[in-house]
C-alpha cells in the first residue's frame, strides 16, 4: 500500500490544527457568551442572537440564533447606509433644475439638509436667491407617506419622528424656545423658524415648559412653565411640499409656485435636460446619520436613493428593488419596512447584518467605513467601549425592549471580525443590557 507523502502529512496536520483551533475558539466564545450575556440577570428572559464572522477565513467563529429573525431597531439604518453609499455618489443632490426664457423649474430630490442647522453651507438657498425669474416646482415625484409603516403614531410630537417629505426644511422641525434671564423679566417664547400657524398659550405654573402639536395640523399649545430657559423640538405637519413652500420664502425672498407634473411638462418638456444642484458631501450626511442615529436623515436618505434609481420618492418600491438586487443573496430574506428602524415591522437576522457589512467592506473599504460609523465613546457609543476606541466601529439600535449592536471589531491580535448582537424582549434597562454586551465584546477583543 502506498504511504502518504510528507506533504500530505503536513496538510493533514495543518487541517487538524485549524479544525481544533476553530472548535476551541467557538467553545471559548460560547462559554463567554453564556456567562456574560445569556445568563446575565438583565437578559435571562430575552431573545438573543449573536453572530461573529472572520472575513479573512470566510468562517463564522460563533453563531447563537444567528439565522433567527429579530426586530433590529436602528440597525435598520445599516442597509439604508449601504444603499446610499453605493448609489448617491460623493455629494447630495439638492434639487434638479431647468429653465426657459421666463421661468426656472426645479424638482425636489428629498435632500434633508436644506436649512438644517447641522449644515451651514446652503447651495440650494444661494442658487434660488440668485434666480431672477419666476420659480416653479412640482411634488409629482412624491409617492410616499409622511409617517412610515408601523411607526408609533402617538410619538408624533417627538423630534425623533419628524415627518418625511419631498423637500424638507429645518429638518421638518420647529424649535421652540422659552427664554428669560430672571424671574422679574417677562417670559419670551419664540420659534425657529418663525411661523404664522395657530399657537395658543396657557399658563403652567407647576409644570415645565412644553409644546404640544395637534395630531394632524400645525396648531400648537404652548405652556410657559417655570423654567428660565428651555428648548423643545416639535415636528410640523409637512402636507407634502406645502409646508416648505410656506416657510421657504422668508429665506429666499421670493415665492415658489406649485405645478402639477402635467403643467410642469407643458412648461418645459425636455425633462432629460435637468441639472443637479449639489449640496453636501454624502459621507458628512451619512456620518451624522450613523453617529446620532438620526431617523429623519435615514428616512430621507432612503428616499434619495429611490429618487436616484427609480425617478420617484417611494420607500416601498426602493426597498423591494434593493431586496431583489443588492440584498437578494442575504442569508435570510429580511422583512424591511422603513429606512430608520422606527418600525417594529422590520425583521432581520444577525447573519443578515454580517452579510451587509461584508458587502460594505468589500465594496467601499474600511477607511470609508471608519469615517462614517462611530467608534468607542463616540456618538451613540458615548460612555461605552472606551477601551475599544479605534478598534470597534458599530451601529447601535434601541427601542423599548430592544438593544442591538452590529459592526466591525479589531482584536488584540489584529484580526478583523464582523459581529451582530440583537436582543429582543428584554425587561430590564437598556443600559444594563448594553453593559452586558460590552463585557462580552471586550472579552472577544482581548482574547483573540
DONU-691837 format. One record per residue (C-alpha): residue in one letter; y, x, z. Coordinates in steps of 0.2 Angstrom, whole numbers, padded with zeros to 4 digits, always signed. Each point is the difference from the previous one (the first is absolute). Layout:
aYXZ;...
# end
This chain:
x+0000+0000+0000;x+0017+0006-0005;x+0011+0006+0016;x+0018-0006+0001;x+0012+0013-0005;x+0013+0008+0011;x+0014-0010-0008;x-0010-0016+0004;x-0002+0005+0018;x+0019+0003+0002;x+0004-0017-0009;x-0012-0009+0012;x+0007+0009+0015;x+0018-0004-0005;x-0005-0018-0003;x-0008-0002+0017;x+0014+0008+0009;x+0013-0011-0009;x-0011-0015+0004;x-0001+0005+0018;x+0019+0003+0001;x+0004-0017-0008;x-0012-0009+0012;x+0007+0010+0015;x+0018-0004-0005;x-0004-0019-0002;x-0009+0000+0017;x+0014+0009+0009;x+0013-0012-0008;x-0010-0015+0004;x-0001+0006+0018;x+0018+0002+0001;x+0004-0016-0009;x-0011-0010+0012;x+0007+0008+0016;x+0019+0000-0005;x+0001-0015-0011;x-0014-0012+0000;x-0003+0000+0019;x+0019+0002+0005;x+0004-0015+0011;x+0014-0005-0012;x-0012-0002-0014;x-0017-0006+0007;x+0003-0018-0007;x+0008+0006-0017;x-0007+0002-0017;x+0002+0018-0005;x-0003+0009-0017;x+0001+0019-0002;x-0002+0011-0016;x+0002+0019-0001;x-0002+0008-0017;x+0001+0018-0005;x+0007+0001-0018;x-0006+0018-0003;x-0018-0004+0002;x+0002-0019-0006;x-0010-0005+0016;x+0003-0012+0014;x+0000+0009+0017;x-0001-0017+0009;x-0001-0018-0003;x+0000-0014+0013;x+0002-0017-0008;x+0009+0009-0015;x-0005-0013-0013;x+0005-0015+0011;x+0016-0009-0003;x+0015+0000+0012;x+0017-0007+0000;x+0010+0016-0003;x+0018-0005+0005;x+0012+0013-0007;x-0014+0011-0007;x+0002-0012-0015;x+0015+0010-0004;x-0012+0014-0005;x-0005-0008-0017;x+0018-0006-0003;x+0006+0018+0002;x-0014+0006-0011;x+0005-0012-0014;x+0019+0004+0002;x-0004+0019+0000;x-0009-0002-0016;x+0010-0012-0010;x+0019+0001+0006;x+0004+0017-0006;x+0012+0012+0009;x+0014-0013+0002;x+0003-0018+0004;x+0005-0012-0014;x+0015-0010+0007;x+0003-0012-0014;x-0003+0000-0019;x+0016-0003-0011;x+0006-0004-0017;x+0016-0005-0007;x+0010-0007-0015;x+0018+0000-0004;x+0005-0013+0013;x-0013+0001+0014;x-0012+0010+0010;x-0017-0007+0004;x-0012+0007+0013;x-0018-0004+0006;x-0004+0003+0019;x-0014+0012+0003;x-0004-0004+0019;x+0008+0016+0006;x+0002-0002+0019;x+0013+0014+0002;x+0015-0010-0006;x+0013+0001+0013;x-0013+0004+0013;x+0007+0010+0014;x-0013+0014-0001;x+0006+0005-0018;x+0018+0006-0001;x-0001+0003-0019;x+0002-0017-0009;x-0001+0003-0019;x-0002-0018-0004;x+0016-0005+0009;x+0010+0014-0008;x-0007-0005-0017;x+0005-0018+0002;x+0017+0004+0007;x+0004+0009-0016;x-0005-0014-0011;x+0015-0007-0009;x-0009-0015-0008;x-0007-0016+0007;x-0017+0003+0009;x-0015-0011-0002;x-0018+0001+0007;x-0015-0010+0001;x-0014-0003+0013;x-0013-0005-0013;x-0011+0015+0004;x-0002-0006+0018;x-0017-0008+0002;x-0003+0003+0019;x+0004-0009+0016;x+0012+0006+0014;x-0014+0001+0013;x-0017+0007-0004;x-0017-0008+0001;x-0006-0002+0018;x+0016+0006+0008;x+0004-0008+0017;x+0013-0012-0003;x+0007-0001+0017;x+0005+0018-0001;x+0013-0004-0013;x+0015+0005+0011;x-0007+0017+0003;x+0007+0015-0010;x-0018+0006-0004;x-0002-0015-0011;x+0014+0000-0012;x-0002-0010-0015;x-0005+0007-0017;x+0012-0003-0015;x+0003+0006-0017;x+0016+0009+0004;x+0001+0003+0019;x+0017+0005+0009;x+0002+0008+0017;x-0019+0000+0002;x+0002-0020+0000;x+0006+0002+0018;x+0015-0006+0009;x+0005+0012+0014;x+0008-0009+0014;x+0011+0009+0013;x+0007-0005+0016;x+0013+0012+0006;x+0012+0001+0015;x+0006+0016+0009;x+0002-0009+0017;x-0003-0017+0008;x+0019-0003+0000;x+0001+0001-0019;x-0005-0014-0012;x-0017+0000-0007;x+0000+0006-0018;x-0015-0006-0011;x-0001+0004-0018;x-0013+0003-0014;x-0003+0013-0013;x+0002-0005-0013;x+0013-0013+0003;x-0006-0018-0005;x+0006-0017-0004;x-0015-0009+0006;x-0001-0012+0014;x+0001+0008+0018;x+0000-0010+0016;x+0004+0009+0016;x-0006-0005+0018;x+0004+0008+0017;x-0015+0008+0008;x+0005+0007+0017;x-0018+0003+0007;x-0009+0007-0015;x+0003+0014-0012;x+0009-0001-0017;x-0011-0007-0014;x+0001-0007-0017;x-0012-0013-0007;x+0000-0006-0018;x-0006-0017-0006;x-0017+0002-0008;x+0004-0005-0018;x+0019+0003-0001;x+0014+0012+0004;x+0007-0008+0015;x+0000+0010+0016;x+0002-0004+0019;x+0008+0014+0009;x-0001+0001+0019;x+0013+0013+0007;x-0010+0005+0016;x+0006+0012+0013;x-0003+0017-0008;x+0015+0010-0005;x-0008+0007-0016;x-0015-0006-0009;x-0007+0000-0018;x-0012-0012-0008;x-0007+0000-0018;x-0004-0017-0007;x-0008-0003-0017;x+0010-0012-0011;x-0007-0013-0012;x+0001+0009-0017;x-0002-0016-0012;x-0007+0012-0013;x+0015+0009-0007;x+0013-0012+0006;x+0004+0008+0017;x+0003+0016-0009;x+0012-0007-0012;x+0010-0007+0015;x+0001+0016+0009;x+0002+0013-0014;x+0017-0005-0006;x+0008+0006+0016;x-0005+0018-0004;x+0001+0001-0019;x+0015-0011-0001;x-0006-0011-0014;x-0011-0015-0003;x-0018+0001-0006;x-0005-0015-0010;x-0018-0007+0000;x-0008-0004-0017;x-0017-0007-0004;x-0012+0012-0010;x+0003-0011-0015;x+0019+0002+0001;x-0002+0018+0004;x-0010+0003-0016;x+0012-0011-0010;x+0014+0012+0006;x-0009+0015-0004;x-0018+0000-0008;x-0003+0019-0001;x-0009+0000+0017;x-0009+0016-0005;x+0017+0009+0000;x+0002-0001+0019;x+0007+0015+0009;x-0005+0004+0018;x+0012+0004+0014;x-0009+0011+0011;x+0004+0000+0019;x-0010+0011+0013;x-0014+0013-0001;x-0016-0010+0002;x-0007+0011+0013;x+0015-0002+0011;x-0004-0019+0000;x-0018+0003+0002;x+0003+0012+0015;x+0010-0014+0009;x-0013-0013-0004;x-0014+0010+0008;x+0010+0009+0014;x+0008-0017+0006;x-0014-0011-0006;x+0013-0010-0008;x-0007-0017-0006;x+0015-0004-0011;x-0001+0016-0010;x-0019-0002-0002;x+0002-0017-0007;x+0014+0004-0012;x-0009+0016-0005;x-0016-0010-0005;x+0012-0012-0010;x+0008+0015-0009;x-0017+0006-0005;x-0004-0017-0007;x+0017+0000-0009;x-0004+0017-0008;x-0018-0004-0005;x+0000-0019-0004;x+0019-0003-0004;x+0001-0013+0014;x+0001+0000+0019;x-0016-0008+0006;x-0009+0007+0015;x-0017-0010-0004;x-0001+0006-0018;x+0003+0018+0004;x-0012+0000+0014;x-0013-0007-0011;x+0004+0012-0014;x-0001+0015+0012;x-0017-0006+0007;x-0007-0001-0017;x+0007+0017-0006;x+0004+0014+0013;x-0010-0007+0014;x-0015-0007-0009;x-0011+0014+0006;x+0004-0002+0019;x-0015-0001+0011;x+0003-0018+0005;x+0011-0011-0010;x+0015-0004+0012;x+0008-0017+0002;x+0018+0005-0003;x+0013-0013+0004;x+0017+0009+0001;x+0009+0017-0001;x+0004+0003+0018;x-0014-0006+0011;x+0009-0014+0009;x-0014-0012-0006;x-0016-0002+0009;x-0008-0005-0016;x-0002+0019-0005;x-0017+0007+0002;x-0004+0018-0003;x-0014+0012+0006;x+0002+0017+0007;x-0009+0007-0015;x+0013-0008-0011;x+0014+0009+0008;x-0009+0017-0001;x-0003-0004-0019;x+0019-0004-0003;x+0005+0016+0009;x-0012+0010-0010;x+0008-0007-0016;x+0017+0005+0008;x-0005+0018+0003;x-0008+0002-0017;x+0014-0008-0010;x+0016+0005+0010;x-0005+0015+0011;x+0002+0003+0018;x+0018+0007-0001;x+0007-0017-0006;x-0011-0009+0013;x+0007+0010+0014;x+0018-0004-0005;x-0004-0019+0000;x-0012-0003+0015;x+0006+0004+0018;x-0009+0013+0010;x-0002+0002+0019;x+0015-0006+0010;x+0009-0007-0016;x+0004-0018-0005;x-0013-0012+0007;x-0009+0015+0007;x+0014+0004+0011;x-0007+0005+0018;x-0017+0002-0007;x-0010+0014-0008;x+0013+0013+0006;x-0013+0014-0001;x-0005-0006-0018;x+0018+0001-0007;x-0002+0009-0017;x-0019-0003+0000;x-0001-0019+0000;x+0008-0011-0013;x-0004-0019+0002;x+0005-0018+0000;x+0000-0011+0015;x-0004-0019+0000;x+0004-0012+0014;x-0001-0019+0002;x-0005-0010+0015;x-0018+0005+0004;x+0000+0013-0015;x+0003+0019+0001;x-0004+0011-0015;x+0003+0018-0005;x-0005+0008-0017;x+0004+0016-0008;x-0003+0019-0001;x-0004+0013+0013;x-0001+0019+0000;x-0013+0006+0013;x+0002+0016+0010;x-0012+0008-0013;x+0012-0006-0014;x-0012-0013-0007;x+0009-0014-0008;x-0007-0017+0005;x+0005-0018-0005;x-0003-0013+0014;x+0003-0018+0003;x-0002-0009+0017;x+0003-0019+0000;x-0001-0010+0016;x+0000-0019+0000;x+0000-0013+0014;x+0004+0011+0014;x+0007-0008+0016;x+0009+0014+0007;x+0017+0008-0003;x+0003+0009-0016;x+0005+0016+0008;x-0016+0001+0010;x-0010-0002-0016;x+0011+0013-0009;x-0003+0012+0014;x-0019-0002-0001;x+0001+0003-0019;x+0011+0015+0003;x-0012+0009+0012;x-0014-0003-0013;x+0011+0008-0014;x+0005+0014+0011;x-0018+0004+0003;x-0005+0000-0018;x+0014+0012-0004;x-0003+0012+0014;x-0019+0001-0002;x-0003+0002-0019;
# end
